[in-house]
Amino acid sequence: MKQILTNGRIFTGDEILPGWSLRLGDGLIQDLLPPGTLTDDAPVIDLGGGLLAPGFIDSQVNGGGGVLFNDHPDLAGIKAIAGAHRAFGATGLLPTLISDDLASMTAAVDAIAAARQQENSGVLGLHFEGPYLNPARKGAHDGGQIRPFDDALFELLAARDLGAVVVTLAPEMVQPGTIRRMTDAGICVCAGHSAADHEQTMAALDEGLAGFTHLFNAMPAMASRDPGIVGAALVDENSFCGIIADGHHVHPTTLRVALAAKERGKMMLVSDAMPSVGGSGASFQLAGQTVSVTGGRCTLDDGTLAGSNLDMASAVRNTVKLLQQPLEEALRMASLYPSRFLGLESERGRIAAGYRADLVLLDEELNVRRTWIGGT
């Protein structure tokens, strides 16, 4: 269906164009139209002066809309999660399975494959956060599910249309060569829930480690004579770092320092969202434990953070207000940089002719007013 979106400001991924319009058709962006350009007879949508940006891409979504992916690794669960996050501007996401048994991992793969067959589902792939983690840095993960790496993962992912596949593991817990083998198989490997030292992390990067899951969280702190995993992450020019910009997981000053240190374009926003995002209720269950949602935090009884109550629109606002980043950079951290991380930069993360019509309309306070996935 053809549409003309007009009377707004358009952020292309590079710059904001006031007064420009956009022509959509066949699920794609057809043209950017300068002010005063005559349009055809396609239906016109008035953007009311709002800011039109590339839709947000979230590579770490544990749940939403009252649903935890681990509890509902099925098509209905994915639809509920994706619908909840779409309301906050996420037009693309990776449902994320927290450390679980092989049966649940298999169900998650089947569900993602089914969701990928649904038109404009917003599902870009799958993220396995664990179970190949360091028990000493498990956070809220179920320690009973953490186990050594085996070939079951390769067998599970073989010959399936799953889109982008991300696996978070602790590099020190797998044998040398494992990360290279996974990377060669098209899996995007990230380090997380890890106590890897600097040398172990650099060796993992040499094997193709692509990124770091929720930088600073569930990993040792950087020290003067022991840079560790954080130091390796910040000095490396090629890897990506996901950050949870909710003001709770990491102090804003720490994130500002990290942004200044890391290669530009390699820091991206993630939500690490739990069922409370777009849901209701003051608590939910995670692997038999009660998670309380208070003051914008999701915590276990002992105070351990268990995912977040963050959505991507809030992450963008926090990046501007708390991290003091320009609006354009905050938007890139929510769309362009994640698209690069997932290898989708040729089709998502920009507003340009030929790109998917996955868009978000924001008001002056950066609240979401409308989204489009594939132009609808």
VMD Tcl script that draws the C-alpha trace (Angstrom):
set ca {
  {0.00 0.00 0.00}
  {1.33 3.41 -0.99}
  {1.41 6.25 1.53}
  {2.84 9.75 1.78}
  {4.01 10.79 5.24}
  {4.23 14.54 5.49}
  {4.35 17.56 7.83}
  {7.10 16.26 10.04}
  {10.84 16.14 10.58}
  {12.71 13.15 9.21}
  {15.82 11.70 10.85}
  {17.59 9.78 8.11}
  {20.19 8.16 10.34}
  {22.59 10.98 9.54}
  {20.63 14.21 9.90}
  {17.22 15.68 10.65}
  {15.40 17.09 7.59}
  {12.65 19.59 8.54}
  {9.64 19.74 6.27}
  {10.53 16.75 4.14}
  {8.07 13.99 3.25}
  {8.34 10.28 2.72}
  {6.77 8.00 0.12}
  {6.18 4.39 1.15}
  {5.17 1.45 -1.02}
  {5.45 -2.35 -1.05}
  {6.78 -2.35 2.49}
  {9.72 -0.16 1.57}
  {10.74 3.48 1.57}
  {10.33 4.66 -2.01}
  {11.51 8.27 -1.89}
  {12.45 11.16 0.34}
  {10.59 14.25 -0.91}
  {11.98 17.77 -0.37}
  {9.64 20.52 0.89}
  {7.20 21.69 -1.78}
  {7.54 18.56 -3.89}
  {4.34 17.60 -5.67}
  {3.06 14.19 -4.61}
  {0.97 11.60 -6.41}
  {-2.53 10.53 -5.41}
  {-1.38 8.17 -2.64}
  {-3.07 8.58 0.77}
  {-1.43 11.30 2.84}
  {-0.68 10.88 6.55}
  {-0.09 14.07 8.54}
  {2.74 13.61 11.03}
  {1.67 16.67 12.98}
  {5.17 18.11 13.15}
  {6.56 15.01 14.86}
  {9.97 13.44 14.40}
  {10.02 10.40 12.11}
  {12.97 8.09 12.77}
  {14.07 4.58 11.85}
  {12.28 2.05 14.04}
  {14.19 0.93 17.11}
  {15.97 -2.44 17.11}
  {16.35 -4.26 20.43}
  {18.66 -7.28 20.49}
  {17.89 -8.34 24.08}
  {14.22 -8.75 25.00}
  {13.40 -11.29 27.70}
  {9.73 -10.42 27.87}
  {6.99 -7.83 27.68}
  {3.24 -7.45 27.89}
  {3.16 -9.66 30.97}
  {4.92 -12.53 29.15}
  {8.36 -14.02 29.84}
  {9.80 -15.74 26.77}
  {11.14 -18.62 28.91}
  {7.63 -19.34 30.16}
  {6.00 -18.99 26.75}
  {8.50 -20.01 24.03}
  {5.75 -20.16 21.44}
  {4.21 -18.02 18.72}
  {1.55 -16.54 20.99}
  {4.19 -15.52 23.52}
  {6.34 -13.89 20.86}
  {3.38 -11.95 19.47}
  {2.54 -10.62 22.94}
  {6.14 -9.58 23.59}
  {6.62 -7.96 20.18}
  {3.30 -6.12 20.45}
  {4.20 -4.71 23.84}
  {7.56 -3.41 22.64}
  {6.19 -2.02 19.40}
  {4.21 0.46 21.52}
  {7.57 1.82 22.66}
  {9.07 2.13 19.18}
  {10.75 -1.27 18.76}
  {9.92 -2.37 15.23}
  {12.54 -5.12 15.31}
  {13.68 -7.31 18.18}
  {15.35 -10.53 19.23}
  {13.30 -12.49 21.78}
  {15.83 -13.62 24.36}
  {15.81 -16.95 26.20}
  {17.53 -16.81 29.57}
  {19.54 -19.93 30.55}
  {17.19 -22.91 30.26}
  {17.11 -26.59 29.37}
  {17.47 -28.01 25.88}
  {13.72 -28.63 25.55}
  {13.00 -24.93 26.14}
  {15.77 -23.91 23.74}
  {14.27 -26.21 21.11}
  {10.81 -24.75 21.66}
  {12.27 -21.24 21.33}
  {13.89 -22.13 18.00}
  {10.60 -23.57 16.70}
  {8.71 -20.47 17.84}
  {11.17 -18.06 16.22}
  {11.04 -20.02 12.96}
  {7.23 -19.79 13.02}
  {7.30 -16.07 13.86}
  {9.66 -15.42 10.96}
  {6.96 -16.77 8.65}
  {4.49 -14.16 9.90}
  {4.40 -10.99 7.83}
  {5.74 -7.94 9.68}
  {6.14 -9.79 12.97}
  {9.05 -7.58 13.96}
  {11.08 -10.68 14.91}
  {14.60 -10.37 13.52}
  {16.05 -13.47 15.12}
  {16.83 -15.15 18.42}
  {19.10 -14.47 21.38}
  {20.23 -17.25 23.69}
  {21.57 -15.56 26.83}
  {23.26 -18.62 28.28}
  {23.33 -21.34 29.38}
  {27.12 -21.37 28.76}
  {27.90 -18.85 31.49}
  {30.18 -18.52 34.50}
  {28.20 -19.60 37.59}
  {30.09 -17.01 39.65}
  {28.59 -14.26 37.47}
  {25.15 -15.76 36.86}
  {23.16 -12.83 38.25}
  {19.47 -13.79 38.19}
  {20.02 -16.81 35.90}
  {19.09 -20.23 37.24}
  {22.37 -21.79 38.31}
  {20.89 -25.24 37.78}
  {20.61 -24.55 34.06}
  {24.17 -23.30 33.53}
  {26.23 -26.05 31.89}
  {29.29 -26.68 29.72}
  {29.12 -26.03 26.00}
  {28.30 -28.98 23.77}
  {27.39 -29.60 20.14}
  {23.66 -29.58 20.87}
  {23.57 -25.86 20.07}
  {24.84 -26.39 16.52}
  {22.38 -29.20 15.92}
  {19.58 -27.01 17.24}
  {20.35 -24.07 14.99}
  {21.15 -26.00 11.82}
  {19.00 -25.60 8.71}
  {16.47 -23.23 10.28}
  {15.43 -19.75 9.11}
  {16.02 -17.96 12.38}
  {17.34 -14.65 11.07}
  {20.06 -13.15 13.25}
  {21.23 -15.50 15.99}
  {23.04 -14.14 19.05}
  {24.52 -16.34 21.77}
  {25.82 -14.83 25.01}
  {28.44 -16.96 26.75}
  {31.39 -16.64 29.11}
  {34.56 -16.97 26.99}
  {36.51 -18.53 29.84}
  {33.96 -21.35 30.10}
  {34.35 -22.68 26.53}
  {37.26 -24.41 24.86}
  {39.63 -22.44 22.59}
  {38.31 -22.47 19.04}
  {34.65 -22.66 20.07}
  {33.92 -19.01 19.37}
  {35.63 -19.22 15.98}
  {33.56 -22.28 15.10}
  {30.34 -20.52 16.12}
  {31.26 -17.37 14.21}
  {32.07 -19.40 11.10}
  {28.58 -20.94 11.42}
  {27.00 -17.49 11.27}
  {26.31 -17.14 14.99}
  {26.92 -13.74 16.56}
  {28.77 -14.49 19.81}
  {28.79 -12.05 22.72}
  {30.55 -12.19 26.06}
  {28.45 -11.84 29.16}
  {27.91 -13.19 32.67}
  {31.65 -13.71 32.60}
  {34.73 -13.39 34.81}
  {37.12 -13.54 31.85}
  {40.38 -11.69 32.38}
  {41.88 -9.30 29.84}
  {43.94 -11.95 28.06}
  {41.04 -14.38 27.81}
  {38.80 -11.66 26.40}
  {41.37 -10.55 23.85}
  {41.78 -14.16 22.74}
  {37.99 -14.39 22.31}
  {38.02 -11.22 20.22}
  {40.72 -12.76 18.04}
  {38.35 -15.71 17.48}
  {35.58 -13.39 16.27}
  {33.73 -12.37 19.45}
  {31.23 -9.81 18.14}
  {30.12 -7.99 21.25}
  {29.47 -7.68 24.95}
  {26.11 -8.23 26.59}
  {25.00 -5.47 29.00}
  {28.46 -4.00 29.46}
  {29.55 -3.63 33.13}
  {26.78 -5.87 34.44}
  {27.58 -9.44 35.55}
  {31.31 -8.93 34.87}
  {34.28 -7.75 36.97}
  {34.97 -4.03 37.20}
  {37.89 -2.47 35.36}
  {40.86 -1.67 37.62}
  {44.12 0.25 37.20}
  {46.34 -2.81 36.74}
  {43.62 -5.25 35.77}
  {41.59 -3.95 32.81}
  {39.70 -7.23 32.57}
  {36.78 -7.86 30.25}
  {35.53 -4.26 30.45}
  {38.88 -2.81 29.43}
  {39.14 -5.22 26.51}
  {35.60 -4.34 25.42}
  {36.28 -0.60 25.45}
  {39.64 -0.70 23.69}
  {38.54 -3.03 20.87}
  {37.55 -1.16 17.72}
  {35.41 -3.83 16.08}
  {33.11 -5.28 18.73}
  {29.76 -3.86 19.88}
  {28.67 -3.17 23.44}
  {25.06 -3.33 24.55}
  {24.20 -0.97 27.40}
  {21.13 -0.75 29.63}
  {20.54 2.98 29.98}
  {17.95 2.92 32.75}
  {19.93 4.78 35.42}
  {19.92 1.65 37.61}
  {22.13 -0.95 35.96}
  {25.08 1.39 35.41}
  {25.74 4.86 36.77}
  {25.26 7.48 34.03}
  {28.78 8.84 34.57}
  {30.24 5.38 34.01}
  {28.33 5.07 30.75}
  {29.46 8.54 29.66}
  {33.08 7.50 30.22}
  {32.47 4.30 28.24}
  {30.89 6.24 25.38}
  {33.90 8.52 25.25}
  {36.31 5.57 25.25}
  {34.64 3.19 22.81}
  {34.87 3.51 19.05}
  {31.93 5.61 17.88}
  {29.14 3.54 16.40}
  {29.87 0.49 18.55}
  {27.72 1.30 21.61}
  {24.07 0.31 21.25}
  {21.00 0.47 23.42}
  {19.28 -2.68 24.65}
  {16.35 -3.00 27.01}
  {17.00 -6.39 28.69}
  {13.26 -6.04 29.26}
  {11.14 -8.25 31.45}
  {7.36 -8.98 31.37}
  {6.64 -5.76 33.27}
  {7.35 -3.65 30.16}
  {3.92 -3.04 28.68}
  {2.45 -5.32 31.33}
  {0.86 -4.87 34.71}
  {1.50 -6.11 38.22}
  {4.17 -5.44 40.81}
  {5.93 -8.80 40.44}
  {6.47 -11.85 38.22}
  {8.14 -15.25 38.46}
  {11.58 -16.10 37.07}
  {12.74 -19.71 37.38}
  {10.78 -20.14 40.59}
  {11.93 -16.87 42.12}
  {9.79 -13.78 42.65}
  {10.96 -10.65 40.87}
  {9.61 -7.40 42.30}
  {9.10 -4.33 40.13}
  {9.59 -1.18 42.19}
  {11.07 2.22 41.39}
  {11.75 1.22 37.81}
  {13.88 -1.78 38.91}
  {13.30 -5.53 38.62}
  {14.95 -7.27 41.57}
  {15.08 -10.59 43.39}
  {14.51 -10.72 47.14}
  {18.24 -10.25 47.78}
  {18.35 -7.11 45.64}
  {19.94 -8.74 42.58}
  {18.84 -7.02 39.39}
  {16.78 -9.38 37.21}
  {16.54 -7.82 33.78}
  {14.96 -4.40 33.50}
  {11.74 -2.46 33.34}
  {13.16 -0.43 30.46}
  {11.72 0.16 27.00}
  {13.61 1.50 24.00}
  {11.89 4.89 23.90}
  {12.84 5.45 27.54}
  {16.39 4.31 26.75}
  {16.60 6.96 24.02}
  {15.30 9.66 26.37}
  {17.76 8.60 29.06}
  {20.63 8.65 26.59}
  {19.84 12.28 25.84}
  {19.09 13.38 29.41}
  {21.35 11.21 31.57}
  {24.20 10.43 29.19}
  {24.14 13.89 27.58}
  {24.30 12.57 24.04}
  {22.92 14.49 21.03}
  {19.46 13.33 19.98}
  {20.79 12.10 16.65}
  {23.37 9.88 18.37}
  {20.78 8.50 20.79}
  {18.58 7.54 17.84}
  {21.50 5.89 16.07}
  {22.24 3.89 19.22}
  {18.67 2.60 19.10}
  {18.51 1.75 15.40}
  {21.52 2.16 13.11}
  {24.12 0.63 15.40}
  {21.99 -2.39 16.36}
  {21.28 -2.98 12.67}
  {25.03 -3.06 12.00}
  {25.59 -5.42 14.92}
  {23.03 -7.84 13.48}
  {24.30 -7.51 9.90}
  {21.10 -5.80 8.73}
  {22.52 -2.36 7.93}
  {21.66 -2.61 4.23}
  {17.93 -2.79 4.96}
  {17.25 -1.30 8.42}
  {18.40 1.54 10.63}
  {18.10 4.36 8.09}
  {15.41 6.28 6.28}
  {16.53 6.03 2.68}
  {15.15 4.74 -0.59}
  {15.10 0.95 -0.67}
  {15.17 0.47 3.10}
  {12.35 -1.26 4.94}
  {9.53 1.02 6.00}
  {10.07 0.28 9.71}
  {9.53 3.65 11.35}
  {8.71 5.36 14.62}
  {7.02 8.75 15.09}
  {8.09 10.69 18.19}
  {6.74 13.84 19.79}
  {8.77 16.67 21.32}
  {9.27 14.68 24.56}
  {10.37 11.61 22.53}
  {7.24 9.67 23.37}
  {6.07 7.24 20.70}
  {3.03 8.38 18.73}
  {2.97 5.72 16.00}
  {5.01 2.94 14.44}
  {5.16 1.30 11.03}
  {6.49 -2.20 10.31}
  {6.77 -2.90 6.61}
  {4.77 0.26 5.98}
  {1.77 -0.76 8.10}
}
mol new
graphics top color blue
foreach p $ca { graphics top sphere $p radius 0.5 }
foreach p [lrange $ca 0 end-1] q [lrange $ca 1 end] { graphics top cylinder $p $q radius 0.2 }
display resetview
